């Protein structure tokens, strides 16, 4: 594994016990300049994971607890009049950072959810006729609880599609939970990260290096075969869009880079396909009856799609 990635992974692991696969995938999303949706039950460490990532890199970290009374200006900022000289001054909102944790995004009203769209896609915000560029790197990590739906607002498909990955941490193993108890005995484990493993400049360099990873025509054909199947399958109502195929392409390159390869192999696609594709698919009733979840459908898709030779 790439030495810089190992250092970042080890730093996050000082806080998060186990969950190596989830940590690796969130790093891959960062290398692809993508955003992550963390969907899981309360208390499994979603917020700790995001906080550990930001502290391990040393960038500016903002957290906003999304509730029905949050306003779009809390996200984007607003323009006010400077009392001293009468000029209009831009007051920064939550998005003016490197890492934004949008906690319980499905509790925010649609206006607030849509205010994130431009920032997530264009890495800028437009306010009162002026454009404000966001810092680099910029990453939105949103959390939502899939169990408790009272008082929540369903995320529109357009916004879900803008998340590079959807991840779930799950409950820890008994042996891992014992370590969690030991780590929390003396305080918040986030204090274990005393200094950043990498800098924001290091991340930007790594992001550029990922783009140099080579992809063969056969691998491109494999990606297209996967996404095309979702568009014509009787099991699927909404298939993968071109944005989804681009995300899979970028993610495979980042996965190869993490494991110190200059080229992509089919296993790179298989490793990330579920996290990149599952939230972009809507199953038909037949698909729900057969597979139950989109994750199981994607796994079956990987198992049954022939790799071009």
C-alpha positions in Angstrom: 0.0 0.0 0.0 1.2 3.6 -0.7 3.2 4.9 2.2 1.3 8.2 2.5 -2.0 6.3 2.4 -0.7 3.9 5.1 0.2 6.9 7.3 -3.2 8.4 6.9 -4.9 5.0 7.5 -2.9 4.4 10.6 -3.7 7.8 12.0 -7.5 7.3 11.5 -7.1 3.8 13.1 -5.9 5.5 16.3 -9.6 6.5 16.8 -11.6 4.0 14.8 -11.2 0.3 15.8 -11.4 -2.2 12.9 -13.5 -1.0 9.9 -10.4 -1.1 7.7 -12.5 -1.5 4.6 -14.6 1.6 5.4 -11.5 3.7 6.2 -9.8 2.6 2.9 -12.9 3.5 0.9 -13.3 7.0 2.5 -9.7 7.6 1.6 -10.3 6.5 -2.0 -13.3 8.9 -2.1 -11.0 11.7 -0.9 -8.4 10.9 -3.6 -11.2 11.2 -6.2 -12.4 14.6 -4.8 -15.7 12.9 -4.0 -18.3 13.2 -1.3 -19.5 10.4 1.0 -22.8 9.6 2.5 -22.5 7.6 5.8 -25.8 5.8 6.4 -26.0 3.8 9.6 -27.7 3.5 13.0 -26.7 6.0 15.8 -23.6 5.4 17.9 -21.5 3.3 15.6 -18.8 6.0 15.0 -19.8 7.9 11.9 -19.0 11.3 13.4 -15.8 10.0 14.9 -14.6 8.6 11.6 -15.1 12.0 9.8 -13.5 13.9 12.7 -10.5 11.5 12.7 -10.1 12.0 8.9 -10.1 15.8 9.1 -7.7 15.8 12.1 -5.3 13.4 10.4 -5.0 15.8 7.5 -5.0 19.1 9.4 -7.5 20.9 7.1 -10.2 23.2 8.3 -13.1 21.2 9.6 -16.7 22.4 10.0 -19.7 20.5 11.4 -23.3 21.5 11.1 -26.1 19.7 12.8 -28.9 19.7 10.3 -32.4 20.3 11.8 -35.7 21.6 10.3 -34.9 25.2 11.4 -31.5 25.4 9.6 -31.4 28.0 6.9 -29.6 27.9 3.5 -27.5 30.8 4.6 -26.1 28.7 7.4 -24.6 26.5 4.7 -23.5 29.0 2.0 -23.0 32.2 4.1 -24.6 35.6 3.6 -23.8 39.2 2.7 -24.1 41.9 5.3 -23.3 45.6 5.6 -20.1 46.6 7.4 -21.2 49.2 9.9 -17.8 50.9 9.8 -17.5 51.7 6.1 -20.9 50.7 4.7 -19.5 48.1 2.3 -21.1 44.7 1.7 -19.1 42.0 3.3 -19.4 38.2 2.7 -19.8 36.2 5.9 -18.6 32.7 5.5 -21.0 29.7 5.9 -20.3 26.2 6.9 -19.1 25.1 3.4 -16.0 27.4 3.6 -13.8 24.6 4.9 -11.9 21.5 3.7 -14.1 19.0 5.4 -17.8 19.5 6.0 -19.7 17.1 8.2 -23.4 17.5 7.5 -24.9 15.5 10.4 -28.3 14.0 9.8 -28.7 15.5 6.4 -32.2 13.9 6.0 -33.5 16.2 8.8 -32.7 19.3 6.8 -35.6 20.8 4.7 -35.2 20.6 0.8 -34.0 24.2 0.5 -31.1 23.5 2.7 -30.3 20.2 1.0 -30.3 21.9 -2.4 -28.0 24.6 -1.2 -25.3 21.9 -0.9 -25.7 20.9 -4.5 -23.7 23.6 -6.2 -20.9 23.3 -3.6 -20.7 19.5 -4.0 -20.7 19.6 -7.8 -19.0 22.9 -8.7 -16.8 23.5 -5.6 -18.0 27.0 -5.4 -21.1 29.0 -4.3 -22.9 31.9 -5.9 -24.3 34.6 -3.6 -25.7 38.0 -4.6 -24.1 37.8 -8.0 -20.6 36.9 -6.8 -18.9 33.5 -7.0 -16.9 32.3 -4.0 -14.4 29.4 -4.6 -14.2 26.7 -1.9 -10.9 25.7 -0.4 -9.1 22.7 -1.8 -9.4 19.9 -1.0 -13.2 20.1 -0.3 -15.2 17.1 0.9 -18.7 16.8 2.2 -19.4 13.8 4.5 -23.0 13.5 5.3 -24.6 11.2 7.8 -28.2 9.9 8.1 -30.0 7.4 10.2 -31.9 4.9 8.0 -34.1 3.6 10.9 -35.7 6.8 12.3 -37.7 8.4 9.6 -40.1 10.6 11.6 -39.4 14.3 10.9 -37.1 13.6 8.0 -37.0 14.7 4.4 -36.1 12.2 1.7 -33.0 13.1 -0.2 -33.8 13.7 -3.9 -32.2 11.3 -6.4 -30.3 14.3 -7.9 -28.5 14.9 -4.6 -27.9 11.2 -3.7 -26.3 10.8 -7.2 -23.8 13.6 -6.2 -22.4 11.5 -3.4 -19.4 9.6 -4.7 -19.9 6.7 -2.3 -22.5 5.5 0.3 -20.8 3.7 3.2 -22.1 1.8 6.2 -19.9 1.0 9.2 -22.1 -1.6 11.0 -21.7 -2.8 14.5 -18.2 -3.8 15.7 -17.1 -7.3 16.4 -17.1 -8.3 20.2 -13.2 -8.2 20.2 -13.3 -4.8 18.6 -15.9 -3.4 21.0 -13.6 -4.4 23.9 -10.9 -2.3 22.4 -13.4 0.6 22.0 -14.2 0.4 25.7 -10.5 0.5 26.6 -9.8 3.5 24.4 -12.7 5.5 25.7 -11.8 4.8 29.3 -9.4 7.8 29.5 -11.4 10.2 27.4 -12.3 10.9 23.8 -10.1 8.7 21.5 -9.9 11.6 19.0 -7.1 13.0 21.3 -5.0 10.0 20.2 -4.3 12.0 17.0 -1.8 14.5 18.3 -0.6 15.8 14.9 -1.7 15.4 11.2 -0.3 12.5 9.3 -0.6 14.5 6.0 -1.3 18.1 5.0 -3.9 19.5 2.6 -1.1 20.1 0.1 -0.1 16.4 0.3 -3.7 15.4 -0.5 -3.8 17.7 -3.5 -0.5 16.1 -4.8 -1.9 12.6 -4.3 -5.2 13.6 -6.1 -3.1 14.6 -9.1 -1.0 11.4 -9.0 -4.2 9.3 -9.1 -5.1 10.9 -12.5 -1.9 9.4 -14.0 -3.0 5.8 -13.3 -3.5 4.0 -16.6 -6.8 2.3 -17.7 -6.9 -0.2 -20.5 -9.7 -0.4 -23.1 -10.8 -3.8 -21.6 -11.3 -2.2 -18.2 -13.4 0.6 -19.8 -15.5 -2.0 -21.6 -16.0 -3.8 -18.3 -17.3 -0.6 -16.6 -19.6 0.1 -19.5 -20.9 -3.5 -19.4 -21.8 -3.1 -15.7 -23.6 0.1 -16.0 -25.4 -0.8 -19.3 -26.8 -4.0 -17.6 -28.4 -1.8 -14.9 -30.2 0.3 -17.5 -31.9 -2.6 -19.3 -32.4 -5.0 -16.4 -36.0 -5.9 -15.4 -34.8 -5.8 -11.8 -34.0 -2.1 -12.0 -36.3 1.0 -12.4 -33.5 3.6 -12.3 -30.1 2.5 -13.7 -26.6 4.0 -13.4 -26.2 7.4 -15.0 -23.0 8.5 -16.8 -22.1 10.3 -13.6 -22.1 6.9 -11.9 -19.9 5.3 -14.5 -17.4 8.2 -14.2 -17.3 7.7 -10.4 -16.6 4.0 -10.9 -13.8 4.8 -13.4 -12.2 7.4 -11.0 -12.6 5.1 -8.0 -10.9 2.2 -9.7 -7.9 4.4 -10.6 -7.7 5.6 -6.9 -8.0 2.0 -5.7 -5.1 1.0 -8.0 -3.1 3.9 -6.7 -3.7 3.0 -3.1 -2.2 -0.4 -3.8 0.8 1.0 -5.6 -0.2 -0.1 -9.1 0.2 2.1 -12.2 -2.8 0.5 -13.9 -6.3 -0.7 -13.1 -7.3 -4.3 -12.8 -10.8 -5.8 -12.6 -10.4 -6.4 -8.8 -10.2 -2.6 -8.3 -13.6 -2.2 -9.8 -15.0 -5.1 -7.7 -13.7 -3.6 -4.5 -15.5 -0.3 -4.8 -18.5 -1.2 -7.0 -21.0 -1.7 -4.2 -20.1 1.6 -2.4 -20.1 3.6 -5.7 -23.1 2.1 -7.4 -25.7 0.9 -4.9 -27.1 4.3 -3.9 -27.6 5.3 -7.6 -29.9 2.4 -8.3 -33.7 2.0 -7.7 -34.9 -1.6 -7.8 -38.2 -2.6 -9.4 -40.7 -4.7 -7.4 -39.2 -7.7 -9.1 -35.7 -6.7 -8.1 -36.8 -6.1 -4.5 -38.4 -9.5 -4.4 -35.3 -11.2 -5.8 -32.5 -9.3 -4.1 -34.0 -7.3 -1.3 -31.4 -4.5 -1.4 -29.4 -2.6 -4.1 -26.2 -3.8 -2.4 -27.1 -7.5 -3.1 -28.1 -6.6 -6.6 -24.7 -4.9 -7.3 -22.9 -7.9 -5.8 -24.8 -10.2 -8.1 -24.1 -7.9 -11.0 -20.3 -8.1 -10.3 -20.6 -11.9 -10.0 -22.4 -12.4 -13.3 -20.9 -9.8 -15.6 -18.2 -11.3 -17.9 -14.8 -9.5 -17.8 -13.7 -8.7 -21.3 -10.5 -10.5 -22.4 
